[in-house]
Amino acid sequence: MRVGTLAIIGVGLIGGSFAQALKRQEMVDRVIGVGRSEANMRRALELGVIDSAEQSVTRAAEMADVILLAVPVMQVATVLSDVARGDHENLLITDAGSTKQDFLASARRWLPAKALLRTIPGHPIAGAELTGVDAASEKLFQGRNVVLTPMVENDPAAVTRVEKLWTACGARVSRMTAERHDEIFAAVSHLPHVLAFALVNAMAQREDAADTFGFAGAGFRDFTRIAGSSPEMWRDICMANRDNLVTQIDAFAHELWRLREGVRLGNAALVEEAFSKAREARQSLLPPRRDEGGR
């Protein structure tokens, strides 16, 4: 499947990588970029990630065959309302947001019924703490998961087209409902980010914070790496998926309190049992990454 003109709304890590990957596969003729930062857009042009820059979402959508929304999730409604103002009979629309029920709601509110046939929600599981087009890589999605959460209104052929685009980027594509998606990622993505931000904040408030951070080892750095992510983006994700996220925070708080009491009371057996169960669960349920030696 070849794309004549691809419009990227939000030319950062995800949007830029999507454009680069499709260009590498010679699957797109032209890429238009839309973004808030003039400096980032100039850099995208310098790097060849995009071929032209456009200030208007509506204008970019009118010129495009495919449009990818790669913006903070709370901006999606505004972007879709701008898209809806244009004249684009066969435009294929997809997104890269970390929450999906809010995307469906915005699409149904702002887009005409015929546009919903070709509006396919998606979520590439390939984020990083780095932002901006300089962080983009044509290899970002290779071997990574991408989840599509098709709407009941979708044309199956349109879903297949979006799936093929992500497959061309090297991704493994799966499908699930938006509701199931938001439940899962509240647990495995949104909660860990909240915990990383909270831990860094707690450590930073210590009077000896400089010394504490100075002695931080690999474990602390690995656990808190994602606290370097965009605060704006993660604020929006937390707000968009707050009900599921609060459930996960409460479950974690209960487990943390149980461990606290085990430590406070000197109950070594309880602590070891909790650690052992966690170790076994991780080994049996979490697929190893290549950098973990395949074990």
C-alpha positions as CSV (number, residue, x, y, z in Angstrom):
1,M,0.0,0.0,0.0
2,R,1.5,3.3,-1.1
3,V,0.6,6.7,0.4
4,G,0.6,9.7,-1.8
5,T,0.7,12.4,0.9
6,L,1.0,11.7,4.6
7,A,0.2,14.4,7.2
8,I,1.9,14.1,10.6
9,I,0.2,16.3,13.3
10,G,2.9,16.4,16.0
11,V,6.3,15.8,14.5
12,G,8.1,14.4,17.5
13,L,9.4,11.0,18.5
14,I,6.4,9.0,17.3
15,G,5.2,11.1,14.4
16,G,8.7,11.6,13.1
17,S,9.6,7.9,13.4
18,F,6.4,6.9,11.6
19,A,7.3,9.2,8.7
20,Q,10.9,8.1,8.6
21,A,10.0,4.4,8.6
22,L,7.5,4.7,5.8
23,K,10.0,6.8,3.8
24,R,12.6,4.2,4.2
25,Q,10.2,1.6,2.9
26,E,9.4,3.9,0.0
27,M,5.7,3.8,0.9
28,V,5.1,7.5,1.0
29,D,5.6,10.1,-1.7
30,R,5.3,13.3,0.4
31,V,5.1,14.1,4.1
32,I,3.5,17.2,5.5
33,G,4.2,18.2,9.1
34,V,2.1,20.3,11.5
35,G,3.5,21.3,14.9
36,R,3.4,24.0,17.5
37,S,7.2,24.6,17.7
38,E,8.7,26.5,14.7
39,A,12.2,25.4,15.7
40,N,11.1,21.7,15.8
41,M,9.4,22.0,12.4
42,R,12.6,23.6,10.9
43,R,14.6,20.8,12.3
44,A,12.2,18.2,10.9
45,L,12.7,19.8,7.4
46,E,16.5,19.9,7.9
47,L,16.5,16.2,8.8
48,G,14.2,15.3,5.9
49,V,11.6,13.8,8.2
50,I,9.0,16.0,6.5
51,D,9.0,17.6,3.0
52,S,6.9,20.6,3.9
53,A,5.4,22.3,7.0
54,E,1.9,23.6,7.3
55,Q,0.5,25.7,10.1
56,S,-3.2,24.7,9.5
57,V,-4.4,21.2,10.5
58,T,-7.4,21.7,8.3
59,R,-5.2,22.6,5.3
60,A,-2.8,19.7,5.9
61,A,-5.7,17.2,6.1
62,E,-7.2,18.5,2.9
63,M,-3.9,17.7,1.1
64,A,-3.4,14.3,2.7
65,D,-4.4,10.8,1.9
66,V,-3.4,9.6,5.4
67,I,-3.1,11.6,8.6
68,L,-1.5,10.5,11.9
69,L,-2.3,12.4,15.1
70,A,0.7,12.2,17.4
71,V,-0.3,14.9,19.9
72,P,-0.9,14.9,23.6
73,V,-4.3,13.1,24.1
74,M,-6.1,16.2,25.5
75,Q,-5.4,18.0,22.2
76,V,-7.1,15.3,20.1
77,A,-10.5,16.9,20.2
78,T,-9.3,20.2,18.9
79,V,-7.3,18.5,16.1
80,L,-10.2,16.4,15.0
81,S,-12.5,19.5,15.0
82,D,-10.0,21.2,12.7
83,V,-9.8,18.1,10.5
84,A,-13.6,18.0,10.2
85,R,-13.7,21.5,8.8
86,G,-11.9,20.4,5.6
87,D,-13.1,18.7,2.4
88,H,-11.4,15.2,2.3
89,E,-13.6,12.5,0.9
90,N,-11.2,9.5,1.3
91,L,-8.9,10.6,4.1
92,L,-7.6,7.8,6.3
93,I,-7.2,9.0,9.9
94,T,-5.3,7.3,12.7
95,D,-3.6,8.3,15.9
96,A,-0.8,7.3,18.3
97,G,-2.4,8.2,21.7
98,S,-1.9,6.2,24.8
99,T,-5.6,6.3,25.7
100,K,-8.3,5.2,23.4
101,Q,-11.8,5.7,24.8
102,D,-11.4,9.4,24.8
103,F,-10.2,9.3,21.1
104,L,-13.4,7.3,20.2
105,A,-15.6,9.9,22.0
106,S,-13.9,12.8,20.2
107,A,-14.0,11.2,16.8
108,R,-17.8,10.5,17.2
109,R,-18.4,14.0,18.4
110,W,-16.4,15.9,15.7
111,L,-16.2,13.8,12.6
112,P,-19.1,13.1,10.1
113,A,-20.4,9.6,9.9
114,K,-18.6,8.9,6.6
115,A,-15.3,9.9,8.1
116,L,-15.7,7.4,10.9
117,L,-15.5,4.6,8.3
118,R,-11.8,5.5,7.9
119,T,-10.8,6.7,11.4
120,I,-8.8,4.0,13.1
121,P,-7.6,4.4,16.6
122,G,-4.1,3.1,17.3
123,H,-1.3,3.1,20.0
124,P,2.3,2.2,19.2
125,I,4.1,0.8,22.3
126,A,7.4,2.5,21.5
127,G,7.7,5.6,23.6
128,A,10.8,6.9,25.3
129,E,11.7,9.7,27.7
130,L,13.1,11.7,24.8
131,T,11.0,14.2,22.9
132,G,11.2,16.2,19.7
133,V,12.0,15.3,16.1
134,D,15.7,14.8,17.0
135,A,14.7,11.7,19.0
136,A,12.9,10.1,16.0
137,S,14.2,7.0,14.4
138,E,13.2,4.9,11.4
139,K,13.9,1.8,13.5
140,L,11.8,2.8,16.5
141,F,8.9,0.5,15.8
142,Q,10.9,-2.6,14.7
143,G,9.7,-5.5,16.8
144,R,7.5,-3.3,18.9
145,N,3.8,-3.8,19.6
146,V,1.1,-1.6,18.1
147,V,-2.5,-1.9,19.3
148,L,-5.4,-0.9,17.1
149,T,-8.8,-0.5,18.7
150,P,-11.2,-0.4,15.8
151,M,-14.6,1.3,16.1
152,V,-17.8,-0.4,15.2
153,E,-18.2,2.2,12.5
154,N,-14.9,1.3,10.8
155,D,-14.6,-0.1,7.3
156,P,-12.6,-3.4,7.7
157,A,-10.6,-2.4,4.7
158,A,-9.5,0.8,6.3
159,V,-8.4,-1.1,9.5
160,T,-6.3,-3.4,7.3
161,R,-4.7,-0.4,5.5
162,V,-3.6,1.1,8.9
163,E,-2.4,-2.3,10.0
164,K,-0.2,-2.6,6.9
165,L,1.3,0.8,7.5
166,W,2.4,-0.2,10.9
167,T,3.6,-3.6,9.7
168,A,5.7,-1.8,7.1
169,C,7.4,0.1,10.0
170,G,8.4,-3.3,11.5
171,A,5.8,-3.4,14.2
172,R,3.7,-6.3,15.5
173,V,0.0,-5.3,15.3
174,S,-2.8,-6.6,17.5
175,R,-6.4,-5.5,18.0
176,M,-8.6,-5.1,21.1
177,T,-11.4,-2.9,22.3
178,A,-10.7,0.6,23.5
179,E,-12.1,-0.3,26.9
180,R,-9.7,-3.3,27.3
181,H,-6.8,-1.2,26.0
182,D,-7.3,1.5,28.6
183,E,-7.6,-1.0,31.4
184,I,-4.4,-2.8,30.5
185,F,-2.3,0.3,29.9
186,A,-3.4,1.9,33.1
187,A,-1.6,-1.0,34.8
188,V,1.5,-1.5,32.7
189,S,2.2,2.0,31.4
190,H,0.3,4.8,33.2
191,L,0.9,3.5,36.7
192,P,4.6,3.0,36.3
193,H,5.0,6.5,35.0
194,V,3.1,7.9,38.0
195,L,5.3,5.9,40.3
196,A,8.5,7.0,38.7
197,F,7.5,10.7,38.9
198,A,6.4,10.2,42.5
199,L,9.7,8.5,43.5
200,V,11.8,11.2,42.0
201,N,9.7,13.9,43.7
202,A,10.0,12.2,47.0
203,M,13.8,11.9,46.7
204,A,14.2,15.5,45.5
205,Q,12.4,16.8,48.6
206,R,15.1,15.3,50.9
207,E,17.5,17.8,52.5
208,D,20.4,15.7,51.3
209,A,18.9,15.3,47.8
210,A,22.2,16.2,46.0
211,D,24.0,13.4,47.9
212,T,21.2,11.0,47.5
213,F,21.0,11.4,43.7
214,G,24.8,11.4,43.5
215,F,24.9,7.9,44.9
216,A,22.0,6.5,42.8
217,G,22.9,3.3,41.0
218,A,21.6,1.5,38.0
219,G,18.5,0.3,39.7
220,F,17.3,3.8,40.6
221,R,18.2,5.1,37.2
222,D,16.4,2.3,35.4
223,F,13.3,2.7,37.5
224,T,13.1,6.4,37.2
225,R,14.2,6.8,33.6
226,I,10.6,7.4,32.5
227,A,10.3,10.3,34.9
228,G,12.2,12.2,32.2
229,S,9.2,12.0,29.9
230,S,7.0,14.9,28.9
231,P,5.0,16.2,31.9
232,E,2.4,17.6,29.6
233,M,1.9,14.4,27.8
234,W,1.7,12.3,31.0
235,R,-0.6,14.8,32.7
236,D,-3.0,14.4,29.8
237,I,-2.8,10.6,29.8
238,C,-3.5,10.5,33.5
239,M,-6.6,12.8,33.1
240,A,-7.9,10.9,30.1
241,N,-7.7,7.5,31.8
242,R,-8.2,8.6,35.4
243,D,-10.8,6.0,36.5
244,N,-8.7,3.1,35.4
245,L,-5.5,4.7,36.8
246,V,-7.0,5.4,40.2
247,T,-8.0,1.8,40.4
248,Q,-4.4,0.7,39.7
249,I,-3.0,3.3,42.1
250,D,-5.3,2.0,44.9
251,A,-4.2,-1.6,44.2
252,F,-0.6,-0.7,44.3
253,A,-1.0,1.4,47.5
254,H,-2.6,-1.7,49.2
255,E,0.3,-3.9,48.2
256,L,2.8,-1.3,49.2
257,W,1.1,-0.9,52.6
258,R,1.2,-4.6,53.1
259,L,5.0,-4.6,52.5
260,R,5.4,-1.6,54.8
261,E,3.7,-3.4,57.6
262,G,5.8,-6.5,56.9
263,V,9.0,-4.5,57.2
264,R,7.8,-2.5,60.2
265,L,6.8,-5.6,62.1
266,G,10.0,-7.5,61.2
267,N,8.0,-10.1,59.3
268,A,10.8,-11.4,57.1
269,A,8.7,-14.3,55.8
270,L,5.9,-12.0,54.5
271,V,8.5,-9.8,52.8
272,E,10.3,-12.7,51.2
273,E,7.1,-14.3,50.1
274,A,6.0,-11.1,48.4
275,F,9.3,-10.7,46.6
276,S,9.4,-14.4,45.5
277,K,5.9,-14.2,44.1
278,A,6.8,-11.0,42.2
279,R,10.0,-12.6,40.8
280,E,8.1,-15.7,39.7
281,A,5.4,-13.7,38.1
282,R,7.8,-11.5,36.2
283,Q,9.8,-14.5,34.9
284,S,6.7,-16.5,33.8
285,L,4.5,-13.7,32.5
286,L,6.7,-10.9,31.2
287,P,8.4,-11.8,27.8
288,P,12.2,-11.1,28.1
289,R,13.7,-8.3,26.1
290,R,16.6,-8.9,23.8
291,D,18.9,-6.8,26.2
292,E,17.9,-9.2,29.0
293,G,19.6,-12.1,27.3
294,G,16.5,-13.9,26.2
295,R,16.0,-15.5,29.5
